[in-house]
Amino acid sequence: MDNACRFSFIRLTGVFLILVAGGCVSLQNSHFQAIQSAATSGNVRAEYELAECYAHGDGIPQDYVKAVEYFRKSAGQGYAPAQTGLGSCYALGLGVKKDFVEALQWYHQAAIQGDSLAQYSLGYAYASGKSVPKDFDAAVHWWQKSAEQGQVYAQNALGKFYFSGEYPGDTNHVNYAEAAKWLRRAAEQGCAPAMGTLGYMYQYGVGVGHDWSQALQWNRRAAERGDATGQDNLGQMYENGNAGLPHDLVEAYKWFLLSEQQGDPEGKHDAMEIKLKQVLTPEQIAEAKRLATEFHSRKGTHNPSSTPEVQSQNGH
C-alpha cells in the first residue's frame, strides 16, 4: 500500500479497538473514477480502495453502506485488508447491524492470511472474551504475530500483558523484560499509553535499570499526549524534584489534575492529598487549574486511546 493512499477510522467500543488503514487521501476526480471503474470490473484491490474511500468520505459523501458493499465484494475474493475492514464494520455497526460473531469470522479469515490489524483485533477479542471464550494464550498468540509485524496496538497490548499479567495479582505471566521490549517498540512508534508505562518502569526501576533521564523523557512525552499514567508520573517527578526538575508543586498539581480528570485513581489520590494537606495556597491551586485548562485548549492535544500519532502499517 502506498503511503500516499492511507486513512484510518478508529472507534473504541470497550471490547475492540479497531483501526482500518488503507484507502485514498485527497482523491482527484479522475483517480476516483478510475478506482470506481476498476472496482466495477471486479478488481479486488480497487474494490477495497473504493470501500475505504466511502468509509472515509474524502472527496465523496461518507457512506458506510456503500463501504460495506465494496468491502464485502473484495473480502469475498479473499483479500485480507478488505476482510479486516468488513470485520470492523460489523464490530462497530457501521453500515450493517453490529454483529461481533460475524466480525470475528472476518477477522479470523484475515488473521490467518497474516493481516496484522486482524490479528490484533482477534487477540483483543480473546483477551476480553467477547463472542469467544476468554483465552489469554490465544490472545498472546495473535498479538505476538501482529506485534512482530510492527502493529503498534499489538505491541502495547503485549507489553501491558507482560507488565501486569492476566489479572490483578497474577504473577505467572509477568515478564518485565518482555514488557519493556514491546512497550519500547510501541512507544517509539508514538503510542502514548506505552510511553507512560515505560516511563513508570524507568522511574521505579521495574524490569529495567532505574534511569531518571529515561523516566523523564517517556513520562513527559506520554503526559503531553494526554496519557493519564504519564501525567501522574510526571506530576510525582515535579512534586519530588526528580531528574533535575524544579520542586514545583503548582506544576505537579496541574499534572495530577489532568490525570484525575481522566479517572486515573492514583492521580486523583495525589491531587486530593496535596489539596487536603493545604500545601498550596488558593492562588496556587487556581494557577494550576488555569494551566490545566490551558493544556486542554492547546492545539494538538488529544486522547491517545483514540488517535495514535502514527498510522498502522498493513504492508499490503
C-alpha positions in Angstrom: 0.0 0.0 0.0 1.4 3.4 -1.0 1.9 5.8 1.9 0.1 8.5 -0.1 -3.0 6.3 0.0 -3.8 5.8 3.6 -6.5 6.8 6.0 -7.8 5.5 9.3 -11.1 5.4 11.2 -10.9 4.3 14.8 -13.6 3.6 17.4 -13.3 2.4 20.9 -16.2 0.0 21.7 -15.0 -1.2 25.1 -14.1 -4.5 23.5 -12.4 -3.8 20.2 -10.1 -1.0 19.3 -10.3 -1.2 15.6 -8.3 0.7 13.0 -8.7 0.2 9.3 -5.8 1.6 7.3 -5.5 2.0 3.6 -7.7 3.8 1.1 -7.1 7.1 -0.7 -6.5 10.5 0.6 -7.4 13.7 -1.3 -8.5 11.8 -4.4 -8.7 13.7 -7.7 -11.9 13.1 -9.6 -10.2 11.2 -12.3 -8.4 9.0 -9.8 -11.7 8.2 -8.0 -13.3 7.4 -11.3 -10.5 5.1 -12.3 -10.8 3.2 -9.0 -14.6 3.1 -9.3 -14.3 1.7 -12.9 -11.8 -0.9 -11.8 -13.9 -1.9 -8.9 -17.0 -2.3 -11.1 -14.9 -4.6 -13.2 -14.2 -6.8 -10.2 -10.7 -5.7 -9.4 -10.2 -6.9 -5.8 -7.8 -4.2 -4.8 -9.9 -1.5 -6.4 -13.0 -2.8 -4.6 -11.1 -2.5 -1.3 -9.8 1.0 -2.0 -13.3 2.2 -3.1 -14.8 0.8 0.1 -12.3 2.8 2.2 -13.0 5.9 0.2 -16.7 5.6 1.0 -15.8 4.8 4.7 -13.6 7.9 4.9 -15.7 10.2 2.9 -12.8 12.1 1.5 -13.9 13.9 -1.7 -17.1 11.9 -1.7 -20.0 11.7 0.7 -19.3 9.3 3.5 -21.4 6.2 3.0 -20.8 3.2 5.3 -23.5 1.1 3.4 -21.5 1.6 0.2 -18.3 0.9 2.1 -19.7 -2.4 3.4 -20.9 -3.3 -0.1 -17.4 -3.0 -1.6 -15.5 -4.4 1.4 -17.8 -7.5 1.0 -17.0 -7.8 -2.7 -13.3 -7.7 -2.1 -13.4 -9.8 1.1 -15.4 -12.4 -0.7 -12.4 -12.8 -3.1 -10.1 -13.4 -0.2 -8.4 -10.0 0.1 -7.3 -9.8 3.7 -7.4 -6.0 4.2 -11.0 -6.0 3.0 -11.9 -8.8 5.3 -10.4 -6.7 8.2 -12.4 -3.7 7.0 -15.6 -5.7 6.8 -14.9 -7.2 10.3 -14.5 -3.7 11.6 -17.8 -2.6 10.1 -19.6 -5.5 11.8 -17.8 -4.9 15.1 -18.7 -1.2 15.1 -22.1 -1.4 13.4 -21.1 0.8 10.5 -23.3 0.3 7.5 -24.6 -3.0 9.0 -26.1 -4.2 12.2 -23.5 -4.7 14.9 -22.5 -8.4 15.0 -19.4 -9.4 16.9 -19.7 -13.1 15.8 -19.7 -12.0 12.1 -16.8 -9.6 12.8 -14.7 -12.3 14.3 -15.3 -14.6 11.4 -13.9 -12.0 9.0 -11.0 -11.1 11.4 -10.1 -14.8 11.6 -10.0 -15.1 7.8 -7.8 -12.1 7.5 -5.6 -13.0 10.5 -4.6 -16.4 9.1 -3.5 -14.6 6.0 -1.2 -12.5 8.1 -3.1 -9.2 8.3 -1.7 -7.5 11.4 -4.8 -5.4 12.2 -7.0 -8.5 12.1 -4.5 -10.4 14.3 -4.5 -7.6 16.8 -8.3 -7.4 16.8 -8.7 -11.2 17.1 -6.3 -11.2 20.1 -8.3 -8.4 21.8 -11.4 -10.5 21.3 -9.8 -13.5 23.1 -8.4 -11.3 25.8 -11.8 -9.7 26.5 -13.9 -12.8 26.0 -16.3 -11.1 23.6 -18.2 -13.6 21.5 -15.4 -16.2 22.1 -14.3 -17.9 25.3 -11.7 -15.8 27.1 -8.3 -17.3 26.3 -5.2 -15.3 27.0 -3.0 -17.9 25.4 -4.8 -17.3 22.1 -4.7 -13.6 22.7 -1.0 -13.6 23.2 -0.6 -15.8 20.1 -2.3 -13.4 17.8 -0.8 -10.3 19.5 2.6 -11.7 19.1 2.1 -12.3 15.3 0.7 -8.8 14.9 3.4 -7.1 17.1 6.2 -8.8 15.1 4.9 -7.1 12.0 5.2 -3.7 13.8 1.5 -3.3 14.7 1.7 -0.6 17.4 -1.5 -1.6 19.3 -0.5 -5.2 19.5 3.0 -4.2 20.8 1.3 -2.1 23.5 -1.1 -4.9 24.4 1.7 -7.5 24.7 3.8 -5.1 26.8 0.9 -4.3 29.1 0.1 -8.1 29.4 3.7 -8.9 30.4 3.8 -5.9 32.7 0.7 -6.8 34.8 -0.3 -10.3 33.9 -3.7 -11.7 33.0 -5.5 -10.2 36.1 -4.6 -8.2 39.2 -2.2 -10.1 41.3 -1.3 -12.6 38.6 2.5 -13.2 38.6 2.6 -16.3 36.3 2.5 -14.2 33.2 4.6 -11.2 34.4 7.8 -10.8 32.4 9.3 -7.3 32.8 12.0 -7.9 30.2 9.4 -8.8 27.6 7.2 -5.9 28.8 10.0 -3.4 28.4 10.8 -4.7 24.9 7.3 -4.4 23.5 6.4 -1.2 25.3 9.6 0.4 23.9 8.7 -0.6 20.4 5.2 0.8 20.8 6.5 3.9 22.4 8.9 4.6 19.6 6.0 4.5 17.2 4.2 7.2 19.3 1.9 5.1 21.4 1.3 7.3 24.5 0.0 4.6 26.8 3.1 2.6 26.2 5.2 5.7 26.9 3.5 6.2 30.2 4.1 2.6 31.4 7.7 2.6 30.1 8.3 5.9 32.0 7.0 4.3 35.2 9.3 1.3 34.7 12.3 3.6 34.5 11.1 5.8 37.3 10.9 2.9 39.7 13.4 0.5 38.2 10.8 -2.1 37.4 12.4 -4.6 35.0 14.8 -2.0 33.7 17.6 -0.1 35.3 16.5 2.9 37.3 17.1 5.9 35.0 15.7 9.3 35.7 16.6 10.6 32.3 14.7 7.9 30.5 11.8 8.2 33.0 11.5 12.0 32.3 11.7 11.5 28.6 8.9 8.9 28.4 6.7 10.4 31.1 6.8 13.9 29.5 6.1 12.6 26.1 3.2 10.5 27.4 1.8 13.3 29.5 1.9 15.8 26.7 0.0 13.4 24.5 -2.7 13.1 27.2 -1.9 9.8 28.8 -3.1 9.6 32.4 -0.3 7.4 33.7 2.3 9.6 32.2 0.7 12.7 33.6 0.6 11.2 37.1 4.2 10.0 36.8 5.3 13.5 35.7 3.4 15.1 38.5 5.2 13.0 41.0 8.6 13.9 39.5 7.7 17.6 39.8 6.4 17.1 43.3 9.8 15.5 44.3 12.1 17.5 42.1 13.4 14.4 40.3 15.6 14.2 37.2 16.8 17.8 37.7 13.3 19.2 37.6 12.4 22.1 39.9 10.5 21.2 43.0 7.3 22.8 41.6 4.1 21.9 43.4 1.9 24.0 41.1 3.2 22.2 38.0 2.8 18.9 39.9 -0.8 19.7 40.8 -1.5 20.6 37.2 -0.4 17.2 36.0 -2.3 15.4 38.9 -5.4 17.3 37.9 -5.1 16.3 34.3 -4.6 12.7 35.3 -7.5 12.9 37.7 -9.8 14.3 35.0 -9.4 11.1 33.1 -10.4 9.0 36.1 -6.8 7.8 37.0 -7.2 6.7 40.6 -3.6 7.4 41.5 -3.7 10.9 40.1 -6.9 11.6 42.0 -5.4 10.4 45.2 -2.3 12.5 44.8 -4.2 15.6 43.7 -6.5 15.3 46.7 -3.7 14.7 49.1 -1.9 17.9 48.1 -5.1 19.8 48.3 -6.2 18.3 51.6 -2.8 19.0 53.2 -3.2 22.6 52.1 0.3 22.6 50.7 -0.8 25.1 48.1 -2.4 28.4 48.6 -5.8 29.1 46.9 -3.9 31.3 44.4 -1.5 28.4 43.5 -4.4 26.0 43.1 -6.1 28.4 40.9 -3.0 28.8 38.8 -2.6 25.0 38.5 -6.2 24.8 37.3 -5.6 27.6 34.8 -2.6 25.7 33.4 -4.6 22.5 33.2 -7.3 24.3 31.2 -4.6 25.9 29.0 -3.3 22.4 28.3 -6.7 21.2 27.2 -7.2 24.1 24.9 -3.8 23.8 23.3 -3.9 22.8 19.6 -2.8 19.3 19.0 -3.5 17.7 22.4 -5.6 14.6 22.2 -6.7 11.3 23.8 -4.1 8.7 22.9 -6.5 5.9 23.2 -8.5 7.1 20.2 -6.0 8.9 18.0 -2.5 7.5 17.9 0.3 9.6 16.4 1.1 7.0 13.8 -0.8 5.0 11.3 -0.6 1.3 11.5 1.0 -0.4 8.5 -0.7 -3.3 6.9 2.1 -4.0 4.4 -0.5 -4.5 1.7 
